[in-house]
Amino acid sequence: MLSNITFEHYYDFANFCKDNQYFEKSIKFYSLTLEKIPNNHNLISKIFDRRGTSYERIGDWESAEKDLK
């Protein structure tokens, strides 16, 4: 078990889930990443994009639109 989980761990697992079509799990871990990541980090827009496309894949168009804007 990892003892010091960072936003990078959440982000990597979210990407793994998304790439393997576990979209609901990817949304959960992208959200955890956004909670842990520093506010000015350059990955934030990419995380919103990837979470937005995961929302899109499960048909949650409202959430997808919010993230993709």
mmCIF file as Biopython writes it, N, C-alpha, C and O atoms, coordinates in Angstrom:
data_model
#
loop_
_atom_site.group_PDB
_atom_site.id
_atom_site.type_symbol
_atom_site.label_atom_id
_atom_site.label_alt_id
_atom_site.label_comp_id
_atom_site.label_asym_id
_atom_site.label_entity_id
_atom_site.label_seq_id
_atom_site.pdbx_PDB_ins_code
_atom_site.Cartn_x
_atom_site.Cartn_y
_atom_site.Cartn_z
_atom_site.occupancy
_atom_site.B_iso_or_equiv
_atom_site.auth_seq_id
_atom_site.auth_asym_id
_atom_site.pdbx_PDB_model_num
ATOM 1   N N  . MET A ? 1  ? 0.846   -1.185 0.000   1.0 0.0 1  A 1 
ATOM 2   C CA . MET A ? 1  ? 0.000   0.000  0.000   1.0 0.0 1  A 1 
ATOM 3   C C  . MET A ? 1  ? 0.883   1.237  0.000   1.0 0.0 1  A 1 
ATOM 4   O O  . MET A ? 1  ? 1.912   1.275  0.675   1.0 0.0 1  A 1 
ATOM 5   N N  . LEU A ? 2  ? 0.490   2.219  -0.737  1.0 0.0 2  A 1 
ATOM 6   C CA . LEU A ? 2  ? 1.230   3.471  -0.769  1.0 0.0 2  A 1 
ATOM 7   C C  . LEU A ? 2  ? 0.926   4.275  0.493   1.0 0.0 2  A 1 
ATOM 8   O O  . LEU A ? 2  ? -0.229  4.407  0.896   1.0 0.0 2  A 1 
ATOM 9   N N  . SER A ? 3  ? 1.961   4.800  1.097   1.0 0.0 3  A 1 
ATOM 10  C CA . SER A ? 3  ? 1.747   5.545  2.338   1.0 0.0 3  A 1 
ATOM 11  C C  . SER A ? 3  ? 1.620   7.048  2.107   1.0 0.0 3  A 1 
ATOM 12  O O  . SER A ? 3  ? 0.944   7.737  2.871   1.0 0.0 3  A 1 
ATOM 13  N N  . ASN A ? 4  ? 2.258   7.553  1.074   1.0 0.0 4  A 1 
ATOM 14  C CA . ASN A ? 4  ? 2.215   8.988  0.810   1.0 0.0 4  A 1 
ATOM 15  C C  . ASN A ? 4  ? 1.663   9.210  -0.604  1.0 0.0 4  A 1 
ATOM 16  O O  . ASN A ? 4  ? 2.417   9.441  -1.550  1.0 0.0 4  A 1 
ATOM 17  N N  . ILE A ? 5  ? 0.343   9.134  -0.724  1.0 0.0 5  A 1 
ATOM 18  C CA . ILE A ? 5  ? -0.292  9.251  -2.034  1.0 0.0 5  A 1 
ATOM 19  C C  . ILE A ? 5  ? -0.320  10.715 -2.448  1.0 0.0 5  A 1 
ATOM 20  O O  . ILE A ? 5  ? -0.790  11.573 -1.701  1.0 0.0 5  A 1 
ATOM 21  N N  . THR A ? 6  ? 0.185   10.990 -3.637  1.0 0.0 6  A 1 
ATOM 22  C CA . THR A ? 6  ? 0.217   12.352 -4.175  1.0 0.0 6  A 1 
ATOM 23  C C  . THR A ? 6  ? -0.794  12.488 -5.308  1.0 0.0 6  A 1 
ATOM 24  O O  . THR A ? 6  ? -1.389  11.504 -5.747  1.0 0.0 6  A 1 
ATOM 25  N N  . PHE A ? 7  ? -0.978  13.706 -5.769  1.0 0.0 7  A 1 
ATOM 26  C CA . PHE A ? 7  ? -1.899  13.911 -6.882  1.0 0.0 7  A 1 
ATOM 27  C C  . PHE A ? 7  ? -1.420  13.178 -8.137  1.0 0.0 7  A 1 
ATOM 28  O O  . PHE A ? 7  ? -2.233  12.799 -8.980  1.0 0.0 7  A 1 
ATOM 29  N N  . GLU A ? 8  ? -0.107  12.976 -8.265  1.0 0.0 8  A 1 
ATOM 30  C CA . GLU A ? 8  ? 0.418   12.238 -9.415  1.0 0.0 8  A 1 
ATOM 31  C C  . GLU A ? 8  ? -0.068  10.791 -9.423  1.0 0.0 8  A 1 
ATOM 32  O O  . GLU A ? 8  ? -0.355  10.236 -10.484 1.0 0.0 8  A 1 
ATOM 33  N N  . HIS A ? 9  ? -0.161  10.184 -8.246  1.0 0.0 9  A 1 
ATOM 34  C CA . HIS A ? 9  ? -0.681  8.815  -8.159  1.0 0.0 9  A 1 
ATOM 35  C C  . HIS A ? 9  ? -2.137  8.764  -8.606  1.0 0.0 9  A 1 
ATOM 36  O O  . HIS A ? 9  ? -2.528  7.895  -9.384  1.0 0.0 9  A 1 
ATOM 37  N N  . TYR A ? 10 ? -2.934  9.704  -8.106  1.0 0.0 10 A 1 
ATOM 38  C CA . TYR A ? 10 ? -4.344  9.754  -8.505  1.0 0.0 10 A 1 
ATOM 39  C C  . TYR A ? 10 ? -4.459  9.983  -10.014 1.0 0.0 10 A 1 
ATOM 40  O O  . TYR A ? 10 ? -5.264  9.338  -10.687 1.0 0.0 10 A 1 
ATOM 41  N N  . TYR A ? 11 ? -3.660  10.894 -10.533 1.0 0.0 11 A 1 
ATOM 42  C CA . TYR A ? 11 ? -3.703  11.223 -11.963 1.0 0.0 11 A 1 
ATOM 43  C C  . TYR A ? 11 ? -3.320  10.013 -12.809 1.0 0.0 11 A 1 
ATOM 44  O O  . TYR A ? 11 ? -3.993  9.717  -13.796 1.0 0.0 11 A 1 
ATOM 45  N N  . ASP A ? 12 ? -2.273  9.323  -12.449 1.0 0.0 12 A 1 
ATOM 46  C CA . ASP A ? 12 ? -1.850  8.142  -13.204 1.0 0.0 12 A 1 
ATOM 47  C C  . ASP A ? 12 ? -2.929  7.064  -13.179 1.0 0.0 12 A 1 
ATOM 48  O O  . ASP A ? 12 ? -3.204  6.441  -14.204 1.0 0.0 12 A 1 
ATOM 49  N N  . PHE A ? 13 ? -3.538  6.840  -12.022 1.0 0.0 13 A 1 
ATOM 50  C CA . PHE A ? 13 ? -4.579  5.823  -11.943 1.0 0.0 13 A 1 
ATOM 51  C C  . PHE A ? 13 ? -5.819  6.248  -12.720 1.0 0.0 13 A 1 
ATOM 52  O O  . PHE A ? 13 ? -6.458  5.414  -13.361 1.0 0.0 13 A 1 
ATOM 53  N N  . ALA A ? 14 ? -6.166  7.523  -12.674 1.0 0.0 14 A 1 
ATOM 54  C CA . ALA A ? 14 ? -7.301  8.032  -13.452 1.0 0.0 14 A 1 
ATOM 55  C C  . ALA A ? 14 ? -7.064  7.805  -14.941 1.0 0.0 14 A 1 
ATOM 56  O O  . ALA A ? 14 ? -7.969  7.383  -15.660 1.0 0.0 14 A 1 
ATOM 57  N N  . ASN A ? 15 ? -5.852  8.084  -15.400 1.0 0.0 15 A 1 
ATOM 58  C CA . ASN A ? 15 ? -5.528  7.864  -16.812 1.0 0.0 15 A 1 
ATOM 59  C C  . ASN A ? 15 ? -5.621  6.383  -17.168 1.0 0.0 15 A 1 
ATOM 60  O O  . ASN A ? 15 ? -6.132  6.032  -18.231 1.0 0.0 15 A 1 
ATOM 61  N N  . PHE A ? 16 ? -5.131  5.515  -16.286 1.0 0.0 16 A 1 
ATOM 62  C CA . PHE A ? 16 ? -5.230  4.080  -16.505 1.0 0.0 16 A 1 
ATOM 63  C C  . PHE A ? 16 ? -6.696  3.665  -16.650 1.0 0.0 16 A 1 
ATOM 64  O O  . PHE A ? 16 ? -7.055  2.929  -17.570 1.0 0.0 16 A 1 
ATOM 65  N N  . CYS A ? 17 ? -7.534  4.145  -15.733 1.0 0.0 17 A 1 
ATOM 66  C CA . CYS A ? 17 ? -8.962  3.809  -15.783 1.0 0.0 17 A 1 
ATOM 67  C C  . CYS A ? 17 ? -9.601  4.301  -17.072 1.0 0.0 17 A 1 
ATOM 68  O O  . CYS A ? 17 ? -10.333 3.559  -17.726 1.0 0.0 17 A 1 
ATOM 69  N N  . LYS A ? 18 ? -9.330  5.542  -17.438 1.0 0.0 18 A 1 
ATOM 70  C CA . LYS A ? 18 ? -9.913  6.109  -18.662 1.0 0.0 18 A 1 
ATOM 71  C C  . LYS A ? 18 ? -9.449  5.331  -19.886 1.0 0.0 18 A 1 
ATOM 72  O O  . LYS A ? 18 ? -10.255 5.004  -20.757 1.0 0.0 18 A 1 
ATOM 73  N N  . ASP A ? 19 ? -8.164  5.036  -19.956 1.0 0.0 19 A 1 
ATOM 74  C CA . ASP A ? 19 ? -7.620  4.318  -21.106 1.0 0.0 19 A 1 
ATOM 75  C C  . ASP A ? 19 ? -8.201  2.912  -21.239 1.0 0.0 19 A 1 
ATOM 76  O O  . ASP A ? 19 ? -8.217  2.343  -22.331 1.0 0.0 19 A 1 
ATOM 77  N N  . ASN A ? 20 ? -8.679  2.351  -20.121 1.0 0.0 20 A 1 
ATOM 78  C CA . ASN A ? 20 ? -9.266  1.014  -20.127 1.0 0.0 20 A 1 
ATOM 79  C C  . ASN A ? 20 ? -10.793 1.049  -20.039 1.0 0.0 20 A 1 
ATOM 80  O O  . ASN A ? 20 ? -11.433 0.045  -19.727 1.0 0.0 20 A 1 
ATOM 81  N N  . GLN A ? 21 ? -11.359 2.211  -20.316 1.0 0.0 21 A 1 
ATOM 82  C CA . GLN A ? 21 ? -12.796 2.438  -20.418 1.0 0.0 21 A 1 
ATOM 83  C C  . GLN A ? 21 ? -13.563 2.237  -19.102 1.0 0.0 21 A 1 
ATOM 84  O O  . GLN A ? 21 ? -14.737 1.867  -19.109 1.0 0.0 21 A 1 
ATOM 85  N N  . TYR A ? 22 ? -12.888 2.484  -17.987 1.0 0.0 22 A 1 
ATOM 86  C CA . TYR A ? 22 ? -13.556 2.538  -16.687 1.0 0.0 22 A 1 
ATOM 87  C C  . TYR A ? 22 ? -13.809 4.012  -16.375 1.0 0.0 22 A 1 
ATOM 88  O O  . TYR A ? 22 ? -13.160 4.603  -15.512 1.0 0.0 22 A 1 
ATOM 89  N N  . PHE A ? 23 ? -14.765 4.585  -17.095 1.0 0.0 23 A 1 
ATOM 90  C CA . PHE A ? 23 ? -14.944 6.030  -17.079 1.0 0.0 23 A 1 
ATOM 91  C C  . PHE A ? 23 ? -15.424 6.562  -15.735 1.0 0.0 23 A 1 
ATOM 92  O O  . PHE A ? 23 ? -14.980 7.628  -15.308 1.0 0.0 23 A 1 
ATOM 93  N N  . GLU A ? 24 ? -16.312 5.854  -15.065 1.0 0.0 24 A 1 
ATOM 94  C CA . GLU A ? 24 ? -16.795 6.343  -13.771 1.0 0.0 24 A 1 
ATOM 95  C C  . GLU A ? 24 ? -15.670 6.360  -12.737 1.0 0.0 24 A 1 
ATOM 96  O O  . GLU A ? 24 ? -15.579 7.292  -11.939 1.0 0.0 24 A 1 
ATOM 97  N N  . LYS A ? 25 ? -14.820 5.347  -12.745 1.0 0.0 25 A 1 
ATOM 98  C CA . LYS A ? 25 ? -13.664 5.338  -11.833 1.0 0.0 25 A 1 
ATOM 99  C C  . LYS A ? 25 ? -12.687 6.451  -12.198 1.0 0.0 25 A 1 
ATOM 100 O O  . LYS A ? 25 ? -12.116 7.091  -11.315 1.0 0.0 25 A 1 
ATOM 101 N N  . SER A ? 26 ? -12.493 6.684  -13.496 1.0 0.0 26 A 1 
ATOM 102 C CA . SER A ? 26 ? -11.564 7.742  -13.901 1.0 0.0 26 A 1 
ATOM 103 C C  . SER A ? 26 ? -12.058 9.100  -13.418 1.0 0.0 26 A 1 
ATOM 104 O O  . SER A ? 26 ? -11.259 9.932  -12.988 1.0 0.0 26 A 1 
ATOM 105 N N  . ILE A ? 27 ? -13.354 9.331  -13.485 1.0 0.0 27 A 1 
ATOM 106 C CA . ILE A ? 27 ? -13.926 10.593 -13.007 1.0 0.0 27 A 1 
ATOM 107 C C  . ILE A ? 27 ? -13.628 10.772 -11.520 1.0 0.0 27 A 1 
ATOM 108 O O  . ILE A ? 27 ? -13.250 11.856 -11.076 1.0 0.0 27 A 1 
ATOM 109 N N  . LYS A ? 28 ? -13.804 9.697  -10.764 1.0 0.0 28 A 1 
ATOM 110 C CA . LYS A ? 28 ? -13.530 9.753  -9.329  1.0 0.0 28 A 1 
ATOM 111 C C  . LYS A ? 28 ? -12.078 10.149 -9.066  1.0 0.0 28 A 1 
ATOM 112 O O  . LYS A ? 28 ? -11.810 11.000 -8.218  1.0 0.0 28 A 1 
ATOM 113 N N  . PHE A ? 29 ? -11.147 9.537  -9.788  1.0 0.0 29 A 1 
ATOM 114 C CA . PHE A ? 29 ? -9.737  9.797  -9.525  1.0 0.0 29 A 1 
ATOM 115 C C  . PHE A ? 29 ? -9.254  11.116 -10.130 1.0 0.0 29 A 1 
ATOM 116 O O  . PHE A ? 29 ? -8.330  11.730 -9.596  1.0 0.0 29 A 1 
ATOM 117 N N  . TYR A ? 30 ? -9.859  11.559 -11.229 1.0 0.0 30 A 1 
ATOM 118 C CA . TYR A ? 30 ? -9.545  12.911 -11.708 1.0 0.0 30 A 1 
ATOM 119 C C  . TYR A ? 30 ? -10.019 13.944 -10.693 1.0 0.0 30 A 1 
ATOM 120 O O  . TYR A ? 30 ? -9.347  14.950 -10.463 1.0 0.0 30 A 1 
ATOM 121 N N  . SER A ? 31 ? -11.172 13.695 -10.088 1.0 0.0 31 A 1 
ATOM 122 C CA . SER A ? 31 ? -11.690 14.615 -9.067  1.0 0.0 31 A 1 
ATOM 123 C C  . SER A ? 31 ? -10.773 14.653 -7.849  1.0 0.0 31 A 1 
ATOM 124 O O  . SER A ? 31 ? -10.502 15.727 -7.312  1.0 0.0 31 A 1 
ATOM 125 N N  . LEU A ? 32 ? -10.294 13.496 -7.411  1.0 0.0 32 A 1 
ATOM 126 C CA . LEU A ? 32 ? -9.339  13.459 -6.300  1.0 0.0 32 A 1 
ATOM 127 C C  . LEU A ? 32 ? -8.045  14.191 -6.664  1.0 0.0 32 A 1 
ATOM 128 O O  . LEU A ? 32 ? -7.453  14.875 -5.829  1.0 0.0 32 A 1 
ATOM 129 N N  . THR A ? 33 ? -7.621  14.041 -7.903  1.0 0.0 33 A 1 
ATOM 130 C CA . THR A ? 33 ? -6.430  14.748 -8.369  1.0 0.0 33 A 1 
ATOM 131 C C  . THR A ? 33 ? -6.633  16.250 -8.246  1.0 0.0 33 A 1 
ATOM 132 O O  . THR A ? 33 ? -5.754  16.965 -7.764  1.0 0.0 33 A 1 
ATOM 133 N N  . LEU A ? 34 ? -7.797  16.728 -8.684  1.0 0.0 34 A 1 
ATOM 134 C CA . LEU A ? 34 ? -8.079  18.163 -8.619  1.0 0.0 34 A 1 
ATOM 135 C C  . LEU A ? 34 ? -8.129  18.677 -7.180  1.0 0.0 34 A 1 
ATOM 136 O O  . LEU A ? 34 ? -7.814  19.841 -6.931  1.0 0.0 34 A 1 
ATOM 137 N N  . GLU A ? 35 ? -8.519  17.833 -6.241  1.0 0.0 35 A 1 
ATOM 138 C CA . GLU A ? 35 ? -8.531  18.231 -4.835  1.0 0.0 35 A 1 
ATOM 139 C C  . GLU A ? 35 ? -7.116  18.379 -4.277  1.0 0.0 35 A 1 
ATOM 140 O O  . GLU A ? 35 ? -6.874  19.217 -3.408  1.0 0.0 35 A 1 
ATOM 141 N N  . LYS A ? 36 ? -6.188  17.571 -4.774  1.0 0.0 36 A 1 
ATOM 142 C CA . LYS A ? 36 ? -4.837  17.518 -4.225  1.0 0.0 36 A 1 
ATOM 143 C C  . LYS A ? 36 ? -3.810  18.381 -4.960  1.0 0.0 36 A 1 
ATOM 144 O O  . LYS A ? 36 ? -2.783  18.740 -4.384  1.0 0.0 36 A 1 
ATOM 145 N N  . ILE A ? 37 ? -4.073  18.714 -6.213  1.0 0.0 37 A 1 
ATOM 146 C CA . ILE A ? 37 ? -3.075  19.395 -7.043  1.0 0.0 37 A 1 
ATOM 147 C C  . ILE A ? 37 ? -2.956  20.875 -6.647  1.0 0.0 37 A 1 
ATOM 148 O O  . ILE A ? 37 ? -3.958  21.496 -6.290  1.0 0.0 37 A 1 
ATOM 149 N N  . PRO A ? 38 ? -1.763  21.436 -6.705  1.0 0.0 38 A 1 
ATOM 150 C CA . PRO A ? 38 ? -1.617  22.880 -6.443  1.0 0.0 38 A 1 
ATOM 151 C C  . PRO A ? 38 ? -2.433  23.707 -7.445  1.0 0.0 38 A 1 
ATOM 152 O O  . PRO A ? 38 ? -2.542  23.345 -8.617  1.0 0.0 38 A 1 
ATOM 153 N N  . ASN A ? 39 ? -2.995  24.803 -6.978  1.0 0.0 39 A 1 
ATOM 154 C CA . ASN A ? 39 ? -3.909  25.619 -7.791  1.0 0.0 39 A 1 
ATOM 155 C C  . ASN A ? 39 ? -3.322  26.134 -9.100  1.0 0.0 39 A 1 
ATOM 156 O O  . ASN A ? 39 ? -4.060  26.347 -10.062 1.0 0.0 39 A 1 
ATOM 157 N N  . ASN A ? 40 ? -2.038  26.332 -9.152  1.0 0.0 40 A 1 
ATOM 158 C CA . ASN A ? 40 ? -1.436  26.924 -10.352 1.0 0.0 40 A 1 
ATOM 159 C C  . ASN A ? 40 ? -0.702  25.896 -11.215 1.0 0.0 40 A 1 
ATOM 160 O O  . ASN A ? 40 ? 0.091   26.273 -12.077 1.0 0.0 40 A 1 
ATOM 161 N N  . HIS A ? 41 ? -0.954  24.616 -10.996 1.0 0.0 41 A 1 
ATOM 162 C CA . HIS A ? 41 ? -0.230  23.559 -11.724 1.0 0.0 41 A 1 
ATOM 163 C C  . HIS A ? 41 ? -0.657  23.530 -13.200 1.0 0.0 41 A 1 
ATOM 164 O O  . HIS A ? 41 ? -1.826  23.745 -13.523 1.0 0.0 41 A 1 
ATOM 165 N N  . ASN A ? 42 ? 0.302   23.263 -14.081 1.0 0.0 42 A 1 
ATOM 166 C CA . ASN A ? 42 ? 0.013   23.292 -15.513 1.0 0.0 42 A 1 
ATOM 167 C C  . ASN A ? 42 ? -0.814  22.097 -16.007 1.0 0.0 42 A 1 
ATOM 168 O O  . ASN A ? 42 ? -1.249  22.110 -17.158 1.0 0.0 42 A 1 
ATOM 169 N N  . LEU A ? 43 ? -1.044  21.088 -15.199 1.0 0.0 43 A 1 
ATOM 170 C CA . LEU A ? 43 ? -1.857  19.930 -15.610 1.0 0.0 43 A 1 
ATOM 171 C C  . LEU A ? 43 ? -3.357  20.122 -15.391 1.0 0.0 43 A 1 
ATOM 172 O O  . LEU A ? 43 ? -4.151  19.294 -15.840 1.0 0.0 43 A 1 
ATOM 173 N N  . ILE A ? 44 ? -3.752  21.175 -14.725 1.0 0.0 44 A 1 
ATOM 174 C CA . ILE A ? 44 ? -5.164  21.342 -14.370 1.0 0.0 44 A 1 
ATOM 175 C C  . ILE A ? 44 ? -6.068  21.333 -15.596 1.0 0.0 44 A 1 
ATOM 176 O O  . ILE A ? 44 ? -7.096  20.655 -15.589 1.0 0.0 44 A 1 
ATOM 177 N N  . SER A ? 45 ? -5.717  22.057 -16.632 1.0 0.0 45 A 1 
ATOM 178 C CA . SER A ? 45 ? -6.577  22.089 -17.821 1.0 0.0 45 A 1 
ATOM 179 C C  . SER A ? 45 ? -6.653  20.717 -18.485 1.0 0.0 45 A 1 
ATOM 180 O O  . SER A ? 45 ? -7.707  20.340 -18.998 1.0 0.0 45 A 1 
ATOM 181 N N  . LYS A ? 46 ? -5.571  19.979 -18.483 1.0 0.0 46 A 1 
ATOM 182 C CA . LYS A ? 46 ? -5.564  18.626 -19.057 1.0 0.0 46 A 1 
ATOM 183 C C  . LYS A ? 46 ? -6.449  17.683 -18.236 1.0 0.0 46 A 1 
ATOM 184 O O  . LYS A ? 46 ? -7.138  16.831 -18.796 1.0 0.0 46 A 1 
ATOM 185 N N  . ILE A ? 47 ? -6.428  17.837 -16.921 1.0 0.0 47 A 1 
ATOM 186 C CA . ILE A ? 47 ? -7.263  17.001 -16.054 1.0 0.0 47 A 1 
ATOM 187 C C  . ILE A ? 47 ? -8.739  17.279 -16.321 1.0 0.0 47 A 1 
ATOM 188 O O  . ILE A ? 47 ? -9.533  16.345 -16.435 1.0 0.0 47 A 1 
ATOM 189 N N  . PHE A ? 48 ? -9.113  18.554 -16.421 1.0 0.0 48 A 1 
ATOM 190 C CA . PHE A ? 48 ? -10.500 18.891 -16.734 1.0 0.0 48 A 1 
ATOM 191 C C  . PHE A ? 48 ? -10.903 18.333 -18.096 1.0 0.0 48 A 1 
ATOM 192 O O  . PHE A ? 48 ? -12.022 17.844 -18.258 1.0 0.0 48 A 1 
ATOM 193 N N  . ASP A ? 49 ? -10.005 18.400 -19.071 1.0 0.0 49 A 1 
ATOM 194 C CA . ASP A ? 49 ? -10.292 17.867 -20.399 1.0 0.0 49 A 1 
ATOM 195 C C  . ASP A ? 49 ? -10.525 16.362 -20.343 1.0 0.0 49 A 1 
ATOM 196 O O  . ASP A ? 49 ? -11.494 15.864 -20.917 1.0 0.0 49 A 1 
ATOM 197 N N  . ARG A ? 50 ? -9.659  15.645 -19.666 1.0 0.0 50 A 1 
ATOM 198 C CA . ARG A ? 50 ? -9.773  14.193 -19.594 1.0 0.0 50 A 1 
ATOM 199 C C  . ARG A ? 50 ? -10.993 13.769 -18.765 1.0 0.0 50 A 1 
ATOM 200 O O  . ARG A ? 50 ? -11.664 12.793 -19.100 1.0 0.0 50 A 1 
ATOM 201 N N  . ARG A ? 51 ? -11.277 14.504 -17.687 1.0 0.0 51 A 1 
ATOM 202 C CA . ARG A ? 51 ? -12.472 14.190 -16.908 1.0 0.0 51 A 1 
ATOM 203 C C  . ARG A ? 51 ? -13.723 14.506 -17.723 1.0 0.0 51 A 1 
ATOM 204 O O  . ARG A ? 51 ? -14.704 13.763 -17.690 1.0 0.0 51 A 1 
ATOM 205 N N  . GLY A ? 52 ? -13.675 15.613 -18.451 1.0 0.0 52 A 1 
ATOM 206 C CA . GLY A ? 52 ? -14.812 15.979 -19.297 1.0 0.0 52 A 1 
ATOM 207 C C  . GLY A ? 52 ? -15.113 14.935 -20.362 1.0 0.0 52 A 1 
ATOM 208 O O  . GLY A ? 52 ? -16.279 14.633 -20.619 1.0 0.0 52 A 1 
ATOM 209 N N  . THR A ? 53 ? -14.082 14.383 -20.983 1.0 0.0 53 A 1 
ATOM 210 C CA . THR A ? 53 ? -14.327 13.341 -21.981 1.0 0.0 53 A 1 
ATOM 211 C C  . THR A ? 53 ? -14.823 12.055 -21.329 1.0 0.0 53 A 1 
ATOM 212 O O  . THR A ? 53 ? -15.559 11.291 -21.953 1.0 0.0 53 A 1 
ATOM 213 N N  . SER A ? 54 ? -14.429 11.808 -20.085 1.0 0.0 54 A 1 
ATOM 214 C CA . SER A ? 54 ? -14.966 10.649 -19.370 1.0 0.0 54 A 1 
ATOM 215 C C  . SER A ? 54 ? -16.457 10.847 -19.080 1.0 0.0 54 A 1 
ATOM 216 O O  . SER A ? 54 ? -17.251 9.919  -19.237 1.0 0.0 54 A 1 
ATOM 217 N N  . TYR A ? 55 ? -16.834 12.053 -18.659 1.0 0.0 55 A 1 
ATOM 218 C CA . TYR A ? 55 ? -18.255 12.353 -18.467 1.0 0.0 55 A 1 
ATOM 219 C C  . TYR A ? 55 ? -19.012 12.160 -19.778 1.0 0.0 55 A 1 
ATOM 220 O O  . TYR A ? 55 ? -20.111 11.606 -19.795 1.0 0.0 55 A 1 
ATOM 221 N N  . GLU A ? 56 ? -18.419 12.616 -20.861 1.0 0.0 56 A 1 
ATOM 222 C CA . GLU A ? 56 ? -19.040 12.494 -22.176 1.0 0.0 56 A 1 
ATOM 223 C C  . GLU A ? 56 ? -19.291 11.019 -22.518 1.0 0.0 56 A 1 
ATOM 224 O O  . GLU A ? 56 ? -20.354 10.674 -23.035 1.0 0.0 56 A 1 
ATOM 225 N N  . ARG A ? 57 ? -18.329 10.165 -22.232 1.0 0.0 57 A 1 
ATOM 226 C CA . ARG A ? 57 ? -18.439 8.735  -22.555 1.0 0.0 57 A 1 
ATOM 227 C C  . ARG A ? 57 ? -19.563 8.047  -21.798 1.0 0.0 57 A 1 
ATOM 228 O O  . ARG A ? 57 ? -20.126 7.067  -22.285 1.0 0.0 57 A 1 
ATOM 229 N N  . ILE A ? 58 ? -19.900 8.552  -20.599 1.0 0.0 58 A 1 
ATOM 230 C CA . ILE A ? 58 ? -20.993 7.926  -19.850 1.0 0.0 58 A 1 
ATOM 231 C C  . ILE A ? 58 ? -22.321 8.655  -20.075 1.0 0.0 58 A 1 
ATOM 232 O O  . ILE A ? 58 ? -23.334 8.298  -19.474 1.0 0.0 58 A 1 
ATOM 233 N N  . GLY A ? 59 ? -22.316 9.659  -20.926 1.0 0.0 59 A 1 
ATOM 234 C CA . GLY A ? 59 ? -23.543 10.361 -21.275 1.0 0.0 59 A 1 
ATOM 235 C C  . GLY A ? 59 ? -23.943 11.482 -20.338 1.0 0.0 59 A 1 
ATOM 236 O O  . GLY A ? 59 ? -25.075 11.961 -20.407 1.0 0.0 59 A 1 
ATOM 237 N N  . ASP A ? 60 ? -23.048 11.913 -19.465 1.0 0.0 60 A 1 
ATOM 238 C CA . ASP A ? 60 ? -23.334 13.037 -18.563 1.0 0.0 60 A 1 
ATOM 239 C C  . ASP A ? 60 ? -22.887 14.323 -19.262 1.0 0.0 60 A 1 
ATOM 240 O O  . ASP A ? 60 ? -21.815 14.864 -18.990 1.0 0.0 60 A 1 
ATOM 241 N N  . TRP A ? 61 ? -23.734 14.787 -20.157 1.0 0.0 61 A 1 
ATOM 242 C CA . TRP A ? 61 ? -23.382 15.912 -21.034 1.0 0.0 61 A 1 
ATOM 243 C C  . TRP A ? 61 ? -23.231 17.223 -20.271 1.0 0.0 61 A 1 
ATOM 244 O O  . TRP A ? 61 ? -22.391 18.049 -20.627 1.0 0.0 61 A 1 
ATOM 245 N N  . GLU A ? 62 ? -24.027 17.423 -19.236 1.0 0.0 62 A 1 
ATOM 246 C CA . GLU A ? 62 ? -23.956 18.669 -18.455 1.0 0.0 62 A 1 
ATOM 247 C C  . GLU A ? 62 ? -22.596 18.786 -17.764 1.0 0.0 62 A 1 
ATOM 248 O O  . GLU A ? 62 ? -21.949 19.831 -17.832 1.0 0.0 62 A 1 
ATOM 249 N N  . SER A ? 63 ? -22.168 17.717 -17.102 1.0 0.0 63 A 1 
ATOM 250 C CA . SER A ? 63 ? -20.864 17.730 -16.420 1.0 0.0 63 A 1 
ATOM 251 C C  . SER A ? 63 ? -19.723 17.821 -17.426 1.0 0.0 63 A 1 
ATOM 252 O O  . SER A ? 63 ? -18.718 18.492 -17.190 1.0 0.0 63 A 1 
ATOM 253 N N  . ALA A ? 64 ? -19.899 17.133 -18.554 1.0 0.0 64 A 1 
ATOM 254 C CA . ALA A ? 64 ? -18.863 17.181 -19.603 1.0 0.0 64 A 1 
ATOM 255 C C  . ALA A ? 64 ? -18.685 18.612 -20.096 1.0 0.0 64 A 1 
ATOM 256 O O  . ALA A ? 64 ? -17.559 19.085 -20.251 1.0 0.0 64 A 1 
ATOM 257 N N  . GLU A ? 65 ? -19.781 19.288 -20.340 1.0 0.0 65 A 1 
ATOM 258 C CA . GLU A ? 65 ? -19.719 20.659 -20.838 1.0 0.0 65 A 1 
ATOM 259 C C  . GLU A ? 65 ? -19.023 21.588 -19.839 1.0 0.0 65 A 1 
ATOM 260 O O  . GLU A ? 65 ? -18.230 22.443 -20.233 1.0 0.0 65 A 1 
ATOM 261 N N  . LYS A ? 66 ? -19.319 21.419 -18.548 1.0 0.0 66 A 1 
ATOM 262 C CA . LYS A ? 66 ? -18.687 22.247 -17.518 1.0 0.0 66 A 1 
ATOM 263 C C  . LYS A ? 66 ? -17.177 22.059 -17.523 1.0 0.0 66 A 1 
ATOM 264 O O  . LYS A ? 66 ? -16.425 23.031 -17.456 1.0 0.0 66 A 1 
ATOM 265 N N  . ASP A ? 67 ? -16.732 20.803 -17.602 1.0 0.0 67 A 1 
ATOM 266 C CA . ASP A ? 67 ? -15.296 20.527 -17.558 1.0 0.0 67 A 1 
ATOM 267 C C  . ASP A ? 67 ? -14.591 20.940 -18.841 1.0 0.0 67 A 1 
ATOM 268 O O  . ASP A ? 67 ? -13.432 21.356 -18.807 1.0 0.0 67 A 1 
ATOM 269 N N  . LEU A ? 68 ? -15.269 20.832 -19.956 1.0 0.0 68 A 1 
ATOM 270 C CA . LEU A ? 68 ? -14.613 21.112 -21.230 1.0 0.0 68 A 1 
ATOM 271 C C  . LEU A ? 68 ? -14.591 22.590 -21.573 1.0 0.0 68 A 1 
ATOM 272 O O  . LEU A ? 68 ? -13.952 22.977 -22.551 1.0 0.0 68 A 1 
ATOM 273 N N  . LYS A ? 69 ? -15.265 23.423 -20.804 1.0 0.0 69 A 1 
ATOM 274 C CA . LYS A ? 69 ? -15.247 24.874 -21.070 1.0 0.0 69 A 1 
ATOM 275 C C  . LYS A ? 69 ? -14.021 25.521 -20.545 1.0 0.0 69 A 1 
ATOM 276 O O  . LYS A ? 69 ? -13.853 26.732 -20.687 1.0 0.0 69 A 1 
#
